[in-house]
Structure formats: structure tokens, C-alpha cells
């Protein structure tokens, strides 16, 4: 029995297989239908399954169509900034973006750190401001050379939504001001933090350093209970704070005071009293700023 194509489709949707007799009597109809579907697919689809350009005529549906360009932008890969000027960033993806559409997300690796407010221009469509946290302009070094940054287009600007491998090390000034909440602290910078000790040393009454000191090149015994401590790296000035103490209880049983005096940016003296007692080891910790 010959069936109409609509009847064949309904049977397929319902999961009702054709009998052998129905297959024999409708094979030409089925073949023609399959050929037409194949021809349609080759007309509107690329080999990768994406839609060919201009195959969606309804304007309301076009933003939802899957095209190679859209797949390219949604795939996780970054584009190199080709601008030689900081704050004016340019990328040229291929296939090219043809318009700025809300939700388009791109990954970019800038050639230079930004110095403040900046823009992004994709495929010559025009420079668009980059914002963060809503409508805020970027601050200096929000974009870091060598790091990959993620931007999403919305409301007429690009929003900085994330960074990949864009670790920015805190500068000496940032460590000293203790103001940044995003810059990474590295071993070479931690010493600049206000709360970090700039030097420490423990030494015997003979002036012999015990253990491994920090930023102390030498301790010299000048006389009984009097020593000179010299820094490896000088302080910014003489306005630092040496904290001195005697380790353990003096054998004499008398309380011992330890003071720092004759302070310069590179050295200071330690005096133990009264009368230059030298019963135990002495420890010194220094807080302040480096030059």
C-alpha cells in the first residue's frame, strides 16, 4: 500500500516500523524523501554542522543560529592584541566578527599593561570602552601583558569578567602601602610589607651569630655588653624600630635591659645593662622601611 510522506513521518515519530510489504511498496517515496533531506542539509549546512551564511531569513531567529563565526568566538581560545599602544587594544579574529552582539565573549592577551581607561576594537568594528564591576573604567595594570583576559559585550561596552594566568605581582610601593587587594605577594616582595620584619638576628655574648639571620651581615662585640649590628641591605632612613631582648634568664639573677642606640640607616648598636652583663644570648628584630 502506497503511503503519503506525511503518513511515513508520523509512523516514524510514533516509532511504528513499516512492514516488509509497506517498505516494498513505498521505497521510491522513502528514497525521494531522504534525497530531499540530504539536498536540504547540503544547501543550508556546512560540513561541521553549522549553518551557512544567510540561511536563516527570519530576523528574530538569526541571533540564535549557529554559524562558524559564532562557534569561533565561543570556543576557548585567545586572540593576540596587535596594537602597539597601551590602552588601545586591537584583535582580528578569523572568521571575523561582523557586529557587536550582546553576549559575545572573547579572550585577549594584551601586548602591554593598561595605564587606565582603555578600549577594545574587534575586526575594525570600532573601539569600545572596557569596564569592570559594572560601569567602572579599568585602573592601571588591570590588564597585564602575558595574561589572557576575558571580555563579554553588553550594553555598548566590553565587561572585563575574568583573567586566566594573569597573575600580577605586587610592587614595592603596593606592599609598603598595603593597599592592593588583587596583586599577588611573591617571596621577593613580602619583606616590603609594613608588618614584615626587615631584619632579625640572634647572637652570643661574644658577638657570634647563632643560626641564620635575616638582612644582617655582621655583629661586632665592641666591649662588654656592647655590640654593633650591620644590615646587609640598608633601611630607608634611621626611623625604624629595633626590638631587642635577652634570651632566657640571666645567670646573675638580675633583670637585664637591652637598648638600641647610635641608629643609622645601615647600622645600630645594642647595649646590655646594667654594667654590661653578658650572661645570655641576645635577639634583635627590626621593623621599618627599606629604601
Backbone torsions as a table, in degrees:
resi	resn	phi	psi	omega
1	UNK	NA	127.1	179.5
2	UNK	-76.1	134.2	179.7
3	UNK	-114.8	149.1	173.8
4	UNK	-74.2	157.3	-177.5
5	UNK	-61.2	-34.9	178.7
6	UNK	-63.9	-36.5	178.8
7	UNK	-68.1	-37.4	177.4
8	UNK	-64.0	-41.4	179.8
9	UNK	-64.8	-42.8	179.4
10	UNK	-62.4	-40.5	177.5
11	UNK	-61.5	-40.8	-179.9
12	UNK	-65.8	-42.2	-179.8
13	UNK	-62.1	-40.8	-178.5
14	UNK	-77.2	-10.6	-178.7
15	UNK	77.9	23.8	179.4
16	UNK	-96.5	107.9	-178.2
17	UNK	-69.5	152.4	175.8
18	UNK	-75.0	147.8	173.3
19	UNK	-75.3	167.6	179.5
20	UNK	-60.8	-40.2	-179.4
21	UNK	-65.8	-39.9	179.9
22	UNK	-68.2	-36.7	177.6
23	UNK	-63.8	-41.9	-179.7
24	UNK	-65.0	-39.7	-175.5
25	UNK	-82.2	-11.9	-176.4
26	UNK	-121.4	12.4	-174.3
27	UNK	-61.7	-35.8	-179.6
28	UNK	-67.7	-40.4	178.1
29	UNK	-63.2	-43.5	-179.8
30	UNK	-65.0	-42.2	179.7
31	UNK	-62.8	-44.8	179.8
32	UNK	-62.7	-39.2	179.7
33	UNK	-65.5	-45.4	179.7
34	UNK	-63.9	-39.2	178.0
35	UNK	-64.1	-39.4	179.8
36	UNK	-66.7	-38.0	176.9
37	UNK	-64.4	-43.6	178.5
38	UNK	-61.7	-40.9	178.4
39	UNK	-65.1	-37.4	179.5
40	UNK	-65.5	-45.4	-179.9
41	UNK	-61.2	-41.8	-179.4
42	UNK	-69.1	-21.7	179.3
43	UNK	-80.0	-40.1	-171.6
44	UNK	-105.5	-15.9	-173.9
45	UNK	-115.7	146.2	170.4
46	UNK	-82.8	171.2	-179.1
47	UNK	-62.0	-27.2	179.9
48	UNK	-86.4	5.0	177.8
49	UNK	90.0	-3.7	177.9
50	UNK	-83.3	159.1	-178.4
51	UNK	-75.1	140.6	172.8
52	UNK	-72.6	157.1	-178.1
53	UNK	-59.4	142.3	173.9
54	UNK	64.5	21.7	178.2
55	UNK	-89.7	-11.9	176.2
56	UNK	-106.8	107.3	-175.1
57	UNK	-81.8	-28.4	-176.6
58	UNK	-75.8	117.9	-174.7
59	UNK	-58.2	-37.6	-177.3
60	UNK	-66.4	-24.6	-178.6
61	UNK	-92.4	-18.2	-175.1
62	UNK	-57.6	-41.2	179.1
63	UNK	-60.9	-22.1	-177.5
64	UNK	-94.4	-5.0	-178.9
65	UNK	-71.9	148.5	-179.3
66	UNK	-99.2	112.2	-179.5
67	UNK	-119.8	161.7	178.3
68	UNK	-56.7	-38.8	-179.7
69	UNK	-62.4	-42.5	-179.7
70	UNK	-68.5	-39.3	176.8
71	UNK	-61.9	-37.6	179.7
72	UNK	-62.2	-42.5	-178.1
73	UNK	-75.3	-27.9	-178.9
74	UNK	-86.3	-14.7	176.8
75	UNK	-73.1	153.3	-176.3
76	UNK	-85.6	89.3	172.5
77	UNK	-149.2	154.3	-176.8
78	UNK	-111.3	160.6	179.8
79	UNK	-116.9	139.0	-179.3
80	UNK	-79.1	133.9	173.8
81	UNK	-69.4	128.9	-177.8
82	UNK	-103.7	3.7	-179.2
83	UNK	-80.5	144.7	177.5
84	UNK	-93.3	0.7	-175.2
85	UNK	-116.6	131.3	175.3
86	UNK	-64.6	147.7	176.3
87	UNK	78.7	-7.9	177.2
88	UNK	-124.7	90.2	-171.0
89	UNK	-96.9	141.2	-175.1
90	UNK	-136.0	129.9	172.7
91	UNK	-132.5	151.7	-177.1
92	UNK	-132.5	77.1	178.1
93	UNK	-63.3	153.6	175.2
94	UNK	-136.6	117.6	6.7
95	UNK	-67.6	154.1	-172.7
96	UNK	-78.2	148.7	169.7
97	UNK	-76.2	134.6	-176.2
98	UNK	-99.9	-14.7	179.0
99	UNK	-163.0	151.6	174.0
100	UNK	-79.4	116.0	-177.8
101	UNK	-120.5	136.5	179.6
102	UNK	-53.4	130.4	178.7
103	UNK	98.9	-13.9	178.1
104	UNK	-63.5	129.2	-177.3
105	UNK	-120.4	133.2	179.9
106	UNK	-131.0	154.9	176.1
107	UNK	-114.4	129.6	-177.2
108	UNK	-133.6	142.0	171.8
109	UNK	-110.7	109.1	-176.5
110	UNK	-69.5	148.2	177.8
111	UNK	-79.3	-23.6	-179.3
112	UNK	-141.1	152.6	170.9
113	UNK	-63.6	145.9	175.0
114	UNK	-79.7	154.9	179.4
115	UNK	-107.9	-3.4	-178.6
116	UNK	168.3	-143.5	179.0
117	UNK	-56.6	140.9	-174.9
118	UNK	-149.8	171.9	-176.9
119	UNK	-132.3	163.0	175.8
120	UNK	-131.1	130.1	179.8
121	UNK	-120.2	120.4	-178.2
122	UNK	-110.0	122.9	176.6
123	UNK	52.3	34.1	176.2
124	UNK	70.5	17.2	-179.1
125	UNK	-78.1	-8.2	179.1
126	UNK	119.6	148.3	-179.3
127	UNK	-74.5	128.7	-179.0
128	UNK	-121.4	135.6	-178.9
129	UNK	-62.6	143.9	175.2
130	UNK	-103.0	127.7	178.8
131	UNK	-118.5	168.9	172.9
132	UNK	-140.5	155.8	177.2
133	UNK	50.0	42.3	179.9
134	UNK	103.0	-102.5	-176.3
135	UNK	-121.3	26.3	-179.0
136	UNK	-89.8	137.7	172.2
137	UNK	-66.8	154.9	178.0
138	UNK	-71.7	147.7	173.9
139	UNK	-93.3	165.5	-179.9
140	UNK	-54.5	135.2	176.1
141	UNK	70.1	17.0	169.4
142	UNK	-67.6	-31.2	174.0
143	UNK	-106.3	127.4	-172.3
144	UNK	-120.6	128.0	176.4
145	UNK	-55.7	131.4	-179.8
146	UNK	97.9	-19.2	178.1
147	UNK	-98.5	151.4	177.4
148	UNK	-97.5	129.3	-175.7
149	UNK	-117.3	147.4	-175.0
150	UNK	-111.8	129.7	-178.2
151	UNK	-128.0	140.0	174.9
152	UNK	-123.6	133.4	-178.7
153	UNK	-83.7	129.3	176.0
154	UNK	-163.0	142.1	175.9
155	UNK	54.5	33.0	174.0
156	UNK	86.1	9.2	177.2
157	UNK	-148.0	168.4	175.0
158	UNK	-96.7	130.4	178.2
159	UNK	-98.5	125.6	173.9
160	UNK	-74.5	111.2	-173.9
161	UNK	-109.1	-9.4	179.4
162	UNK	179.6	170.2	179.3
163	UNK	-136.4	143.2	178.2
164	UNK	-121.5	119.2	-179.9
165	UNK	55.8	37.0	-179.1
166	UNK	-113.1	60.1	-177.4
167	UNK	-80.8	121.6	-179.8
168	UNK	-105.2	119.2	179.4
169	UNK	-77.1	139.1	178.2
170	UNK	-66.0	141.7	176.2
171	UNK	-82.3	170.9	177.0
172	UNK	-60.1	-42.8	-179.4
173	UNK	-62.9	-39.5	179.1
174	UNK	-67.3	-36.5	177.5
175	UNK	-67.8	-40.9	-177.5
176	UNK	-69.9	-34.3	179.5
177	UNK	-83.9	-18.0	-179.7
178	UNK	52.6	42.4	-174.5
179	UNK	-104.7	-33.9	-175.0
180	UNK	-74.4	139.8	176.1
181	UNK	-113.5	6.6	-178.9
182	UNK	-121.8	-24.7	-177.8
183	UNK	-71.6	141.1	-178.2
184	UNK	-82.0	143.4	177.9
185	UNK	-94.0	125.1	179.7
186	UNK	-109.5	160.5	-179.0
187	UNK	-55.5	-34.5	-178.9
188	UNK	-76.9	-9.8	-177.7
189	UNK	-110.6	-19.8	-174.6
190	UNK	-57.1	-31.6	-177.0
191	UNK	-66.3	-16.8	179.9
192	UNK	-83.5	-9.3	180.0
193	UNK	-65.6	141.3	-179.0
194	UNK	-56.8	-32.8	-176.5
195	UNK	-83.5	-8.2	-176.6
196	UNK	-86.7	139.1	175.7
197	UNK	-65.9	136.7	179.0
198	UNK	-92.0	-15.7	177.1
199	UNK	-165.4	151.7	168.3
200	UNK	-155.5	152.7	179.8
201	UNK	-159.5	146.9	172.1
202	UNK	-123.7	132.3	-177.5
203	UNK	-142.4	156.4	-179.5
204	UNK	-81.3	171.9	179.1
205	UNK	-66.9	-13.2	175.5
206	UNK	-87.0	-3.6	-179.3
207	UNK	88.8	13.2	-179.9
208	UNK	-88.2	125.9	-179.4
209	UNK	-69.5	134.3	179.0
210	UNK	-107.7	126.7	-179.6
211	UNK	76.2	-159.8	-177.7
212	UNK	-106.5	115.8	-179.5
213	UNK	-80.4	168.0	173.1
214	UNK	-114.0	120.9	175.3
215	UNK	56.3	33.8	174.4
216	UNK	-125.6	121.4	-178.3
217	UNK	-89.8	-29.1	-178.8
218	UNK	-162.9	156.0	170.7
219	UNK	-129.8	125.6	-177.6
220	UNK	-117.3	127.3	174.9
221	UNK	-82.7	117.9	-178.9
222	UNK	-88.0	-37.9	177.2
223	UNK	-168.1	-176.1	-176.8
224	UNK	-56.9	118.4	176.0
225	UNK	76.1	8.2	-178.6
226	UNK	-127.7	128.6	-174.2
227	UNK	-138.1	154.8	173.7
228	UNK	-117.4	125.4	178.8
229	UNK	-104.4	129.9	-179.7
230	UNK	-116.5	132.0	179.7
231	UNK	-78.0	151.7	170.4
232	UNK	-76.6	-43.8	175.3
233	UNK	-118.2	124.0	-175.0
234	UNK	-66.1	155.4	175.3
235	UNK	-80.9	169.3	-178.4
236	UNK	-65.1	-35.8	180.0
237	UNK	-161.6	-165.8	-178.5
238	UNK	-92.3	9.1	-176.0
239	UNK	-94.4	40.8	176.5
240	UNK	-99.9	177.5	-173.5
241	UNK	-123.5	98.5	173.6
242	UNK	-79.8	132.8	177.3
243	UNK	-113.9	116.2	-173.0
244	UNK	-114.8	146.4	178.2
245	UNK	-154.5	159.9	174.4
246	UNK	-99.7	134.2	-180.0
247	UNK	-84.1	126.0	179.6
248	UNK	71.5	174.3	-177.4
249	UNK	-82.6	131.4	178.9
250	UNK	-57.4	141.5	179.9
251	UNK	-61.7	-25.6	-179.0
252	UNK	-70.5	-19.3	-177.5
253	UNK	84.5	-7.3	178.9
254	UNK	-91.2	144.4	174.9
255	UNK	-64.5	141.6	-178.5
256	UNK	-117.5	131.8	174.9
257	UNK	-100.6	144.6	178.6
258	UNK	-128.0	128.1	-179.0
259	UNK	-128.4	157.2	172.9
260	UNK	-105.8	136.6	-178.1
261	UNK	-147.2	174.6	-179.5
262	UNK	51.3	48.3	-172.8
263	UNK	-80.4	127.5	171.2
264	UNK	-127.7	178.3	-179.1
265	UNK	-68.7	-20.0	-175.7
266	UNK	-114.3	-18.6	-179.0
267	UNK	-146.0	165.0	168.5
268	UNK	-156.8	158.9	179.9
269	UNK	-103.6	148.3	175.9
270	UNK	-118.1	125.9	178.9
271	UNK	-118.3	134.4	177.3
272	UNK	-111.4	133.9	-178.6
273	UNK	-143.3	171.6	4.8
274	UNK	-82.9	156.8	172.8
275	UNK	59.3	32.0	172.9
276	UNK	65.2	41.0	178.1
277	UNK	-59.0	141.7	-178.9
278	UNK	-135.7	47.4	-173.9
279	UNK	-81.8	-27.9	-171.6
280	UNK	-140.9	173.5	178.0
281	UNK	-70.7	158.9	-177.1
282	UNK	-121.7	142.1	178.7
283	UNK	-125.3	141.7	-180.0
284	UNK	-135.2	133.7	173.1
285	UNK	-124.8	137.9	-175.9
286	UNK	-121.1	133.0	174.8
287	UNK	-119.7	145.9	-179.6
288	UNK	159.6	-153.4	-178.4
289	UNK	-121.7	142.3	169.9
290	UNK	-82.2	160.2	176.6
291	UNK	-65.0	NA	NA
